[in-house]
Amino acid sequence: MSLPGFRVNPTPSLAPDSVVKALEPVVVPHLSDNLARSVGIAGLTRYNKTGKLIGTAFTVKCRPGDNLMVYKALTMLQPGHVLVIDGGGEPHNALVGELIKLHAQKHGCVGFVIDGAIRDVAAFEDFPCYARSVIHRGPYKDGPGELNVPVSVGGQVINPGDVIVGDEDGVVNFPQADAEELIALAAKHNEKEQAIQAEIATGRREQQWINKILEAKGLN
């Protein structure tokens, strides 16, 4: 269907395996720092206790408290997709629970990012899931909703096909076209922090990395 409110756009192409592999050792703060520290998803809680989230955004826009289009998404997503759901932050009805998690996981979905509530929270301990809240009450299934359109999650616009990376510090997204440059910048950032850690380990009170910051503010 193509009517506004029930649009179903094509499934986004997956990020290359080389990008996913290169992101495995990269922590989210190093990506965030190289995204000007001004973007990234805010306000969600990580409900999985293990595992890192790396995948490609399959976006769902739901009416708050209604997950009809999530069921349609389950018939379309491919291995490597992250189900990104804009539920308007609604806390009173869970958009996904254990059954949807099991179905999505069975078909290769690598995680959920949800601006809304979940339930059956114990089922997500081993499956990457970031959500706004938890509630026992289930969703309605009437619509409307849209698939693979730009969505807003935690104040961040996420486009279908964006790369999604999440760890214990939170979640960021960026276009696939930016992945190679961002991975290289994050690697340099890691080298810089490793050097700082080595300096800290010397135990000296005067630290070059601190002095640079203070001197820039005239506090030397």
MARFI-402984 format. One record per residue: chain; x, y, z of N, C-alpha, C in turn. Coordinates in Angstrom, 2 decimals. Atoms other than C-alpha are relative to their C-alpha. Example, Ala and Ser with C-alpha at 12.3 -4.5 7.8 and 13.67 -1.06 7.14 Angstrom:
REM residues 2
> A,0.89,-1.19,0.00,12.30,-4.50,7.80,0.90,1.20,0.00
> A,-0.82,-1.19,-0.06,13.67,-1.06,7.14,-0.77,1.09,0.73
REM end
This chain:
REM residues 220
> A,0.84,-1.20,0.00,0.00,0.00,0.00,0.88,1.25,0.00
> A,-0.79,-1.23,0.07,1.20,3.56,-0.69,-0.70,1.20,0.63
> A,0.70,-1.11,-0.62,-1.39,5.67,1.14,0.78,0.53,1.18
> A,-0.66,-0.54,-1.19,0.03,8.07,3.75,-0.52,-0.68,1.26
> A,0.36,0.69,-1.23,0.09,6.32,7.08,0.11,-1.50,-0.09
> A,-0.19,1.44,0.18,0.41,2.84,5.61,1.04,-0.28,-1.08
> A,-1.01,0.18,1.05,3.44,3.24,3.37,0.99,-1.10,0.37
> A,-0.98,1.07,-0.17,5.70,0.23,2.96,1.05,0.16,-1.09
> A,-1.09,-0.21,0.95,9.01,1.09,1.31,0.92,-1.21,-0.03
> A,-0.84,1.18,0.14,11.59,-1.41,0.09,0.97,-0.20,1.16
> A,-0.97,0.36,-1.05,13.92,-3.20,2.50,1.35,0.62,-0.32
> A,-1.30,-0.63,0.27,17.20,-1.25,2.85,1.11,-1.02,-0.17
> A,-1.16,0.86,0.21,20.44,-2.80,1.63,0.86,-0.02,1.26
> A,-0.81,0.18,-1.20,22.69,-4.16,4.34,1.37,0.64,-0.14
> A,-1.38,-0.46,-0.02,25.98,-2.59,5.34,0.93,-1.16,-0.34
> A,-0.92,1.08,0.36,28.94,-4.58,3.95,0.54,-0.72,1.23
> A,-0.57,0.78,-1.09,30.33,-7.36,6.12,1.31,0.62,0.50
> A,-1.28,-0.60,-0.39,33.68,-5.53,6.09,-0.21,1.14,0.98
> A,0.31,-1.09,-0.92,32.08,-2.54,7.83,-0.40,-0.55,1.36
> A,0.44,0.61,-1.26,30.39,-4.71,10.44,1.20,-0.55,0.77
> A,-1.17,0.58,-0.64,33.64,-6.53,11.16,0.93,1.08,0.56
> A,-0.88,-1.09,-0.44,35.63,-3.29,11.38,-0.55,0.72,1.22
> A,0.61,-0.70,-1.14,33.16,-1.90,13.92,0.00,-0.84,1.28
> A,0.08,0.87,-1.17,33.37,-4.87,16.28,0.85,0.49,1.17
> A,-0.79,-0.46,-1.14,36.26,-3.46,18.37,-0.19,1.47,0.36
> A,0.13,-1.45,-0.19,35.10,0.18,18.17,-1.08,0.29,1.04
> A,0.97,-0.35,-1.03,33.40,1.60,21.25,-0.83,1.20,-0.44
> A,0.91,-1.06,0.41,30.43,3.91,20.87,0.52,1.40,0.34
> A,-0.51,-1.35,-0.26,32.08,6.90,22.65,1.00,0.49,-1.04
> A,-0.96,-0.43,1.01,34.86,6.92,20.03,-0.70,0.40,-1.29
> A,0.79,-0.41,1.16,32.25,7.07,17.29,-0.69,1.33,0.29
> A,0.72,-1.22,-0.39,30.26,9.72,19.15,0.92,1.22,0.00
> A,-0.93,-1.12,-0.05,33.32,11.89,19.73,0.36,0.51,-1.39
> A,-0.32,-0.40,1.37,33.96,11.90,15.98,-1.24,0.32,-0.82
> A,1.23,-0.52,0.60,30.35,12.78,15.24,-0.36,1.32,0.67
> A,0.11,-1.35,-0.57,30.91,16.19,16.85,-0.64,0.02,1.38
> A,0.59,0.08,-1.33,29.52,14.96,20.18,-1.38,0.67,0.07
> A,1.28,-0.70,0.05,26.22,16.44,19.06,-1.12,-0.84,-0.58
> A,1.03,0.88,0.55,24.37,13.48,17.56,0.00,-1.29,0.81
> A,0.10,1.26,-0.72,23.34,10.08,18.78,-1.30,-0.09,0.76
> A,1.29,0.26,-0.62,20.32,8.53,20.39,0.11,0.19,1.51
> A,-0.03,-0.30,-1.43,19.53,9.75,23.92,-1.26,-0.52,0.68
> A,1.17,0.30,-0.82,17.25,8.60,26.71,-0.49,-1.42,-0.01
> A,0.42,1.40,0.02,17.04,4.88,25.98,0.82,-0.80,1.00
> A,-0.68,0.91,-0.92,17.96,2.08,28.38,0.40,-1.27,-0.73
> A,-0.47,1.27,0.56,20.03,-0.94,27.39,-0.50,-1.14,0.88
> A,0.58,1.09,-0.77,18.17,-4.08,28.45,0.74,-1.31,-0.16
> A,-0.82,1.21,0.11,20.61,-6.72,27.23,1.20,0.13,0.93
> A,-1.14,0.01,-0.91,23.37,-7.71,29.63,1.29,-0.43,-0.70
> A,-1.17,0.41,0.77,25.71,-9.12,26.99,-0.23,0.37,-1.47
> A,0.11,-0.20,1.43,26.45,-8.53,23.32,0.07,1.44,-0.44
> A,-0.10,-1.32,0.61,27.15,-5.57,21.08,-0.93,0.05,-1.19
> A,0.92,-0.19,1.12,24.74,-4.17,18.51,0.73,0.65,-1.17
> A,-0.54,-0.56,1.25,26.04,-3.66,14.97,-0.89,-0.50,-1.13
> A,0.86,0.43,1.10,23.71,-3.69,11.99,-0.51,1.16,-0.81
> A,0.57,-0.97,0.94,21.63,-1.85,9.41,-1.44,0.29,0.38
> A,1.32,-0.41,-0.46,18.52,0.12,10.28,-1.11,-0.39,-0.96
> A,1.29,0.24,0.65,15.15,-1.25,9.20,-0.99,0.78,0.84
> A,0.76,-0.92,-0.82,12.88,1.56,10.33,-1.51,-0.26,-0.05
> A,1.44,0.17,-0.14,9.30,1.35,11.58,-0.55,1.22,0.73
> A,0.70,-1.11,-0.67,7.05,4.30,12.40,-1.37,-0.50,0.41
> A,1.26,0.53,-0.53,4.18,3.23,14.65,-0.86,1.11,0.58
> A,0.84,-0.83,-0.85,1.20,4.95,16.08,0.34,-0.36,1.44
> A,-0.36,0.32,-1.38,2.05,5.24,19.78,-0.91,-1.07,0.60
> A,0.74,1.07,-0.63,1.02,2.04,21.56,-0.55,-1.04,-0.95
> A,0.53,0.91,1.01,0.25,0.19,18.31,1.16,-0.60,-0.81
> A,-1.14,0.63,0.67,2.58,-2.37,16.71,-0.38,-0.77,-1.26
> A,0.40,0.70,1.22,0.68,-3.48,13.58,1.13,-0.07,-1.02
> A,-1.03,-0.03,1.05,3.53,-2.41,11.30,1.27,-0.74,0.41
> A,-1.12,0.84,-0.42,6.10,-4.25,13.41,-0.19,-1.40,-0.56
> A,0.27,1.33,0.55,4.40,-7.47,12.30,0.29,-0.05,-1.50
> A,-0.34,-0.06,1.42,4.71,-6.39,8.67,1.51,0.01,-0.17
> A,-1.46,-0.06,0.09,8.38,-5.59,9.26,0.63,-1.38,0.18
> A,-0.54,1.34,-0.25,8.97,-9.14,10.54,-0.01,-0.86,-1.26
> A,0.07,0.78,1.24,8.01,-10.47,7.09,1.01,0.49,-1.04
> A,-0.87,-0.62,0.99,10.57,-8.24,5.34,1.46,0.09,0.40
> A,-1.38,-0.23,-0.42,13.70,-7.83,7.46,0.90,-1.18,-0.36
> A,-1.00,0.98,0.41,16.87,-9.70,6.53,1.06,-0.13,1.09
> A,-1.08,0.16,-0.98,19.77,-11.10,8.58,0.96,1.18,-0.04
> A,-0.87,-1.17,-0.08,21.83,-8.15,9.78,-0.75,1.29,0.22
> A,0.79,-1.21,-0.24,18.97,-5.69,10.14,-0.21,0.24,1.50
> A,0.41,-0.44,-1.34,18.29,-3.74,13.34,-1.40,0.58,-0.14
> A,1.35,-0.53,0.03,14.61,-3.11,13.97,-0.02,1.30,0.81
> A,0.00,-1.33,-0.63,14.41,0.64,14.71,-1.43,0.51,-0.03
> A,1.43,-0.31,-0.09,10.96,1.62,15.95,-0.21,1.37,0.64
> A,0.44,-1.30,-0.52,9.64,5.15,16.38,-1.42,-0.16,0.51
> A,1.31,0.14,-0.60,6.79,4.70,18.82,-0.41,1.23,0.77
> A,0.38,-1.26,-0.63,6.67,8.31,19.94,0.29,0.07,1.49
> A,-0.34,-0.01,-1.42,8.11,7.44,23.35,-1.13,-0.42,0.93
> A,1.18,0.38,-0.79,4.73,6.11,24.51,0.34,-1.07,1.04
> A,-0.39,0.94,-1.06,5.22,4.36,27.91,-1.09,-0.95,0.46
> A,1.12,0.72,-0.60,1.79,2.82,28.45,-0.33,-1.33,-0.65
> A,0.23,1.27,0.67,1.75,-0.04,25.92,1.29,-0.46,-0.66
> A,-1.25,0.53,0.56,4.70,-2.25,25.02,-0.17,-0.31,-1.49
> A,0.04,0.25,1.44,5.48,-2.43,21.31,0.54,-1.36,-0.38
> A,-0.54,1.35,0.26,7.49,-5.68,21.46,0.15,-0.74,1.31
> A,-0.23,0.87,-1.14,7.87,-8.61,23.80,0.76,-1.23,-0.45
> A,-0.81,1.19,0.26,9.37,-12.07,23.87,-0.34,-0.66,-1.33
> A,0.36,0.70,1.23,7.40,-13.51,20.94,0.56,0.71,-1.23
> A,-0.56,-0.74,1.14,8.38,-10.74,18.52,1.51,-0.11,0.00
> A,-1.46,0.15,-0.10,11.96,-10.93,19.80,0.44,-1.34,-0.57
> A,-0.37,1.33,0.47,12.10,-14.68,19.14,-0.16,-0.12,-1.51
> A,0.24,0.07,1.44,10.61,-14.32,15.66,1.06,0.78,-0.77
> A,-1.00,-0.83,0.67,12.92,-11.48,14.67,1.39,-0.64,0.07
> A,-1.31,0.63,-0.19,15.97,-13.25,16.09,0.14,-1.23,-0.89
> A,-0.03,1.21,0.84,15.08,-16.46,14.22,0.32,0.33,-1.44
> A,-0.21,-0.40,1.40,15.22,-14.55,10.94,1.17,0.96,-0.17
> A,-1.26,-0.70,0.16,18.53,-12.85,11.61,0.06,1.43,0.45
> A,-0.04,-1.35,-0.56,17.54,-9.55,13.20,1.04,0.03,1.12
> A,-1.11,-0.03,-0.97,20.51,-8.45,15.33,-0.30,0.88,1.21
> A,0.31,-0.79,-1.18,18.75,-6.10,17.75,-1.15,0.96,-0.24
> A,1.10,-0.97,0.03,16.06,-3.56,18.58,0.47,1.34,0.57
> A,-0.14,-1.35,-0.54,16.19,0.22,19.09,-1.38,0.60,-0.05
> A,1.42,-0.30,-0.06,12.80,1.41,20.28,-0.27,1.26,0.82
> A,0.48,-1.17,-0.75,11.45,4.83,21.21,-1.42,-0.32,0.45
> A,1.26,0.50,-0.53,8.71,3.18,23.20,0.31,-1.06,1.04
> A,-0.15,0.97,-1.07,8.15,0.45,25.74,0.12,-1.43,-0.52
> A,-0.04,1.44,0.24,8.91,-3.28,25.80,-0.59,-0.72,1.20
> A,0.36,0.83,-1.14,7.73,-6.13,27.99,0.73,-1.34,-0.12
> A,-0.76,1.26,-0.06,9.00,-9.64,28.89,1.49,0.31,0.04
> A,-1.34,-0.58,0.04,12.18,-7.81,29.75,1.09,-1.04,0.21
> A,-1.02,1.01,-0.24,14.03,-10.93,30.96,0.43,-0.70,-1.28
> A,-0.32,0.67,1.26,13.91,-12.30,27.41,1.07,0.73,-0.79
> A,-0.94,-0.80,0.78,16.22,-9.54,26.23,1.40,0.02,0.60
> A,-1.31,-0.03,-0.65,19.19,-10.29,28.48,1.13,-0.34,-0.95
> A,-1.06,0.44,0.92,21.10,-11.92,25.61,-0.22,0.49,-1.43
> A,0.33,-0.50,1.34,19.67,-9.92,22.68,0.02,1.52,0.06
> A,-0.12,-1.46,-0.08,20.65,-6.28,22.00,-1.35,0.70,-0.12
> A,1.28,-0.71,-0.02,17.70,-4.10,22.92,0.14,1.29,0.80
> A,0.03,-1.31,-0.64,17.50,-0.39,23.70,-1.42,0.52,-0.13
> A,1.38,-0.46,0.03,14.10,0.98,24.66,-0.21,1.11,1.01
> A,0.31,-1.13,-0.87,12.44,3.89,26.44,-0.41,-0.46,1.39
> A,0.54,0.42,-1.29,10.75,1.89,29.21,-0.53,-1.42,-0.09
> A,0.60,1.33,-0.10,9.10,-1.35,30.35,-1.40,0.13,0.57
> A,1.38,0.02,-0.52,5.38,-1.99,30.87,-0.60,-1.37,-0.32
> A,0.61,1.31,0.20,3.35,-5.17,31.24,-1.12,0.02,-1.04
> A,1.14,-0.05,0.92,0.48,-3.95,29.05,0.44,-0.10,-1.45
> A,-0.34,0.23,1.39,0.56,-5.10,25.46,-0.53,1.08,-0.94
> A,0.34,-1.02,0.98,0.01,-3.11,22.24,-1.34,-0.27,-0.69
> A,1.12,0.16,0.92,-2.93,-2.54,19.93,0.56,-0.33,-1.38
> A,-0.43,0.44,1.33,-2.79,-3.75,16.33,-0.96,0.51,-1.07
> A,0.92,-0.63,0.93,-4.77,-1.30,14.24,0.69,0.89,-1.03
> A,-0.65,-0.97,0.86,-2.22,1.03,12.64,-0.47,1.40,0.34
> A,-0.84,0.11,1.18,-1.47,3.31,11.00,1.48,-0.16,0.36
> A,-1.44,0.10,-0.18,2.29,3.05,10.51,0.69,-0.09,-1.35
> A,-0.76,-0.01,1.26,5.06,3.14,7.92,1.31,-0.74,0.18
> A,-1.26,0.74,-0.02,8.11,1.08,7.05,1.03,0.66,-0.89
> A,-1.16,-0.52,0.72,11.52,2.30,5.95,-0.20,1.42,-0.49
> A,0.06,-1.45,0.16,10.90,6.00,6.29,0.92,0.59,1.06
> A,-0.77,-0.62,-1.08,13.01,8.47,8.30,-0.82,0.02,1.29
> A,0.68,0.01,-1.29,12.15,8.14,11.98,0.82,0.79,1.00
> A,-0.68,-0.69,-1.08,13.00,9.97,15.18,0.00,-0.88,1.24
> A,-0.15,0.83,-1.18,14.34,7.99,18.12,0.94,0.70,0.97
> A,-0.84,-0.67,-0.99,15.62,9.69,21.25,0.61,1.28,-0.50
> A,-0.49,-1.27,0.51,15.95,13.01,19.45,0.91,-0.09,-1.20
> A,-0.91,0.20,1.12,17.95,11.52,16.59,-0.78,-0.50,-1.22
> A,0.60,0.50,1.24,16.79,11.13,12.99,0.80,-1.21,-0.48
> A,-0.62,1.21,0.52,17.51,7.63,11.72,-0.65,-0.33,-1.34
> A,0.49,0.33,1.33,17.19,6.80,8.03,0.12,-1.49,-0.24
> A,-0.15,1.40,0.34,16.55,3.34,6.66,1.34,-0.23,-0.70
> A,-1.31,0.28,0.57,19.91,1.78,5.82,1.15,0.56,0.78
> A,-1.08,-0.52,-0.85,21.87,3.73,8.43,0.68,-1.15,0.74
> A,-0.73,0.93,-0.87,24.55,1.85,10.34,-0.36,0.32,1.44
> A,0.34,-0.15,-1.41,23.55,1.30,13.97,1.06,-0.72,0.82
> A,-0.98,0.62,-0.90,26.14,0.65,16.69,-0.41,0.32,1.43
> A,0.36,-0.19,-1.39,25.29,0.12,20.34,0.83,-0.85,0.93
> A,-0.67,0.76,-1.04,27.16,-0.91,23.46,-0.52,0.48,1.35
> A,0.49,-0.37,-1.33,26.91,-0.32,27.22,-0.09,1.51,0.20
> A,0.05,-1.45,-0.13,27.37,3.44,26.66,-1.14,0.63,-0.80
> A,1.10,-0.56,0.77,24.48,3.88,24.23,0.05,-0.38,-1.46
> A,0.19,0.34,1.41,23.63,3.93,20.53,0.27,1.22,-0.87
> A,-0.17,-1.03,1.03,24.75,5.95,17.51,-0.41,-0.57,-1.35
> A,0.30,0.40,1.38,23.78,5.87,13.85,0.70,0.96,-0.96
> A,-0.61,-0.83,1.03,25.37,7.17,10.67,-0.21,-0.65,-1.36
> A,0.19,0.56,1.33,25.02,6.76,6.89,1.10,-0.99,-0.36
> A,-1.01,0.97,0.44,26.78,3.80,5.31,1.15,0.69,-0.74
> A,-1.03,-0.70,0.77,28.65,6.26,3.08,1.07,0.61,0.89
> A,-0.96,-0.61,-0.93,30.37,7.71,6.17,0.78,-1.03,0.80
> A,-0.54,1.02,-0.89,31.37,4.39,7.70,1.52,-0.10,-0.06
> A,-1.44,0.19,0.14,34.90,4.05,6.31,0.78,1.14,0.67
> A,-0.69,-1.15,-0.59,35.96,7.58,7.30,-0.14,0.01,1.52
> A,0.25,-0.03,-1.43,34.38,7.31,10.73,0.78,-1.09,0.73
> A,-0.77,1.09,-0.61,36.02,3.96,11.48,1.47,0.39,0.10
> A,-1.40,-0.43,-0.03,39.41,5.42,10.57,0.23,1.06,1.08
> A,-0.13,-1.04,-1.04,38.85,8.45,12.82,-0.09,-0.61,1.40
> A,0.14,0.65,-1.30,37.74,6.22,15.68,1.27,-0.77,0.37
> A,-1.26,0.70,-0.26,40.94,4.17,15.31,1.07,0.97,0.48
> A,-0.96,-1.02,-0.44,43.05,7.33,15.61,-0.34,0.49,1.40
> A,0.46,-0.43,-1.32,40.98,8.38,18.60,0.43,-1.02,1.07
> A,-0.41,1.04,-0.95,41.68,5.05,20.27,1.50,0.05,0.27
> A,-1.45,-0.11,-0.18,45.42,5.43,19.68,0.34,1.17,0.93
> A,-0.23,-1.17,-0.85,45.30,8.88,21.29,-0.32,-0.32,1.45
> A,0.39,0.32,-1.37,43.48,7.55,24.34,0.94,-1.03,0.62
> A,-0.97,0.97,-0.50,45.90,4.64,24.66,1.27,0.71,0.47
> A,-1.19,-0.78,-0.39,48.77,7.15,24.78,-0.26,0.75,1.30
> A,0.35,-0.71,-1.24,46.96,9.15,27.47,-0.01,-0.96,1.18
> A,0.02,1.01,-1.07,46.39,5.99,29.52,1.42,-0.36,0.43
> A,-1.40,0.30,-0.33,50.10,5.23,29.30,0.63,1.11,0.82
> A,-0.53,-1.13,-0.77,50.90,8.72,30.56,-0.56,0.00,1.42
> A,0.62,0.06,-1.33,48.45,8.37,33.44,0.68,-1.07,0.85
> A,-0.62,1.12,-0.72,50.11,5.08,34.39,1.36,0.36,0.60
> A,-1.30,-0.41,-0.56,53.38,6.93,35.05,-0.16,0.55,1.42
> A,0.25,-0.53,-1.34,51.77,8.45,38.14,0.40,1.44,0.18
> A,-0.39,-1.40,-0.13,53.05,11.94,37.44,-1.22,0.90,0.18
> A,1.10,-0.94,-0.22,50.86,14.76,38.74,-0.21,0.87,-1.24
> A,0.07,-0.80,1.21,51.71,16.92,35.73,-0.16,-0.93,-1.20
> A,0.30,0.83,1.16,50.18,15.35,32.66,-0.10,0.89,-1.22
> A,-0.03,-0.82,1.21,50.80,16.66,29.16,-1.40,0.21,-0.57
> A,1.33,-0.10,0.61,47.25,15.91,28.00,-0.90,0.95,0.80
> A,0.76,-0.94,-0.82,45.76,17.84,30.95,0.50,1.42,-0.21
> A,-0.59,-1.32,0.18,48.18,20.74,30.51,-0.47,0.68,-1.28
> A,0.46,-0.58,1.27,47.11,21.21,26.89,-1.39,0.60,0.13
> A,1.36,-0.49,-0.19,43.50,21.62,27.94,0.00,1.27,0.85
> A,-0.05,-1.16,-0.90,44.31,24.02,30.77,0.66,1.21,-0.67
> A,-0.71,-1.10,0.68,46.74,26.08,28.70,-0.91,0.68,-1.04
> A,0.91,-0.57,1.01,44.10,26.54,25.99,-1.00,0.97,0.63
> A,0.94,-0.87,-0.71,41.92,28.23,28.63,0.74,1.04,0.85
> A,-0.80,-0.96,-0.76,44.76,30.33,30.04,0.18,-0.36,1.44
> A,-0.10,0.46,-1.38,45.02,28.23,33.19,1.33,-0.67,0.31
> A,-1.31,0.63,-0.22,48.65,27.19,32.89,0.75,0.72,1.14
REM end
